[in-house]
Amino acid sequence: MKVRKPFVFINCAMSLDGKISTIERKQVRISSDEDLRRVDELRAESDAILVGMNTIAIDDPKLTIKSERLRRERLKRGLPENPIKIGIGNVNGMKLNSDFLNYGKIIVFTTENSNPEKIERLRKKADVHVLGKDRVNLNKMLRTLAGMGVKKLMIEGGGTVNFEFLKEGLVDEIYVTVAPRIFGGVNAPTLVDGEGFKLNEAIDLKLLGTENLHDLLVLRYEIKDSKKYI
Ligand SMILES: NC(=O)c1ccc[n+]([C@@H]2O[C@H](COP(=O)([O-])OP(=O)(O)OC[C@H]3O[C@@H](n4cnc5c(N)ncnc54)[C@H](OP(=O)(O)O)[C@@H]3O)[C@@H](O)[C@H]2O)c1
């Protein structure tokens, strides 16, 4: 039986030329304090936040809500202080003392390619689900999350994860902050990487709104044909 898919949205900051980091592929600050406050509000409205294994390895994001007011408001609404944090990918290289693994409730979705001993060690820090041989089946993953009460899932990159979710038709909206900088480089990660889409597979979007944050522009798009049930 099909279930209602959690509402899934991507939030990402990119340079004018569509790069989400430089050719060094390190963590870079692309947006402004004002934009990060907007991101904090999106986090506070979400039940869970997901990132890919490369982003965990490179950025080691805490993914917590920075504003005390927003955390208090969540508690008043009967929600945990912070959304659930979700990591996806092979766990073999995960550092158990990372910031990602040390704040709040954590769920990791991985595959049979991960080392079983590492999975057992990781289970002390996170709820680990093995959902697939080589790739995590994203539809099954969202069904699992829906069963845990996740209604709104925020995806915070990187480009490979964004592609995987878009390819499966699982994304409902995209927020992208365009910063007035140019990074260039064919090897710099972009908003959507992976194998890419052919012209007849390209994803059509509808612009829902724009917001000017001084030099930055925030664009909000709806994906026209996203799945509603999985
Ligand atoms: N500007 C921004 O807003 C922003 C936000 C986030 C990240 N970034 C940047 O983006 C870059 C990282 O992006 P990235 O594209 O290299 O990596 P990524 O999307 O963070 O992670 C990719 C990895 O996630 C795992 N994965 C994704 N889909 C999967 C699936 N269906 N099943 C199993 N595993 C899956 C795979 O891990 P395994 O290979 O281990 O299986 C894959 O290699 C960094 O430079 C980071 O700083 C920028």
PDBQT file of the ligand as one rigid body, heavy atoms in Angstrom, charges set to zero:
ROOT
HETATM    1  N1  LIG A 301      26.665  25.422  -0.750  1.00  0.00    +0.000 N 
HETATM    2  C1  LIG A 301      25.889  24.571  -0.129  1.00  0.00    +0.000 C 
HETATM    3  O1  LIG A 301      24.763  24.904   0.219  1.00  0.00    +0.000 OA
HETATM    4  C2  LIG A 301      26.400  23.173   0.156  1.00  0.00    +0.000 A 
HETATM    5  C3  LIG A 301      25.629  22.298   0.923  1.00  0.00    +0.000 A 
HETATM    6  C4  LIG A 301      26.100  21.000   1.132  1.00  0.00    +0.000 A 
HETATM    7  C5  LIG A 301      27.312  20.602   0.596  1.00  0.00    +0.000 A 
HETATM    8  N2  LIG A 301      28.054  21.483  -0.118  1.00  0.00    +0.000 N 
HETATM    9  C6  LIG A 301      29.331  21.051  -0.733  1.00  0.00    +0.000 C 
HETATM   10  O2  LIG A 301      29.051  19.968  -1.619  1.00  0.00    +0.000 OA
HETATM   11  C7  LIG A 301      30.219  19.155  -1.725  1.00  0.00    +0.000 C 
HETATM   12  C8  LIG A 301      29.823  17.708  -1.525  1.00  0.00    +0.000 C 
HETATM   13  O3  LIG A 301      28.933  17.308  -2.523  1.00  0.00    +0.000 OA
HETATM   14  P1  LIG A 301      29.053  15.885  -3.220  1.00  0.00    +0.000 P 
HETATM   15  O4  LIG A 301      28.141  15.877  -4.388  1.00  0.00    +0.000 OA
HETATM   16  O5  LIG A 301      30.490  15.582  -3.437  1.00  0.00    +0.000 OA
HETATM   17  O6  LIG A 301      28.579  14.877  -2.113  1.00  0.00    +0.000 OA
HETATM   18  P2  LIG A 301      27.235  14.642  -1.269  1.00  0.00    +0.000 P 
HETATM   19  O7  LIG A 301      26.037  14.815  -2.144  1.00  0.00    +0.000 OA
HETATM   20  O8  LIG A 301      27.319  15.362   0.005  1.00  0.00    +0.000 OA
HETATM   21  O9  LIG A 301      27.411  13.095  -0.912  1.00  0.00    +0.000 OA
HETATM   22  C9  LIG A 301      27.477  12.146  -1.941  1.00  0.00    +0.000 C 
HETATM   23  C10 LIG A 301      27.511  10.775  -1.323  1.00  0.00    +0.000 C 
HETATM   24  O10 LIG A 301      26.281  10.500  -0.669  1.00  0.00    +0.000 OA
HETATM   25  C11 LIG A 301      26.012   9.126  -0.763  1.00  0.00    +0.000 C 
HETATM   26  N3  LIG A 301      24.747   8.911  -1.440  1.00  0.00    +0.000 N 
HETATM   27  C12 LIG A 301      23.988   9.785  -2.115  1.00  0.00    +0.000 A 
HETATM   28  N4  LIG A 301      22.888   9.182  -2.583  1.00  0.00    +0.000 NA
HETATM   29  C13 LIG A 301      22.958   7.894  -2.181  1.00  0.00    +0.000 A 
HETATM   30  C14 LIG A 301      22.142   6.759  -2.334  1.00  0.00    +0.000 A 
HETATM   31  N5  LIG A 301      20.970   6.806  -2.997  1.00  0.00    +0.000 N 
HETATM   32  N6  LIG A 301      22.549   5.601  -1.778  1.00  0.00    +0.000 NA
HETATM   33  C15 LIG A 301      23.717   5.509  -1.118  1.00  0.00    +0.000 A 
HETATM   34  N7  LIG A 301      24.534   6.560  -0.938  1.00  0.00    +0.000 NA
HETATM   35  C16 LIG A 301      24.142   7.721  -1.456  1.00  0.00    +0.000 A 
HETATM   36  C17 LIG A 301      27.164   8.500  -1.535  1.00  0.00    +0.000 C 
HETATM   37  O11 LIG A 301      28.083   8.105  -0.540  1.00  0.00    +0.000 OA
HETATM   38  P3  LIG A 301      29.049   6.833  -0.663  1.00  0.00    +0.000 P 
HETATM   39  O12 LIG A 301      29.861   7.099  -1.902  1.00  0.00    +0.000 OA
HETATM   40  O13 LIG A 301      29.815   6.866   0.603  1.00  0.00    +0.000 OA
HETATM   41  O14 LIG A 301      28.162   5.647  -0.807  1.00  0.00    +0.000 OA
HETATM   42  C18 LIG A 301      27.687   9.656  -2.325  1.00  0.00    +0.000 C 
HETATM   43  O15 LIG A 301      29.039   9.519  -2.693  1.00  0.00    +0.000 OA
HETATM   44  C19 LIG A 301      31.197  19.657  -0.683  1.00  0.00    +0.000 C 
HETATM   45  O16 LIG A 301      32.168  20.463  -1.319  1.00  0.00    +0.000 OA
HETATM   46  C20 LIG A 301      30.342  20.503   0.240  1.00  0.00    +0.000 C 
HETATM   47  O17 LIG A 301      31.089  21.539   0.858  1.00  0.00    +0.000 OA
HETATM   48  C21 LIG A 301      27.626  22.748  -0.358  1.00  0.00    +0.000 A 
ENDROOT
TORSDOF 0
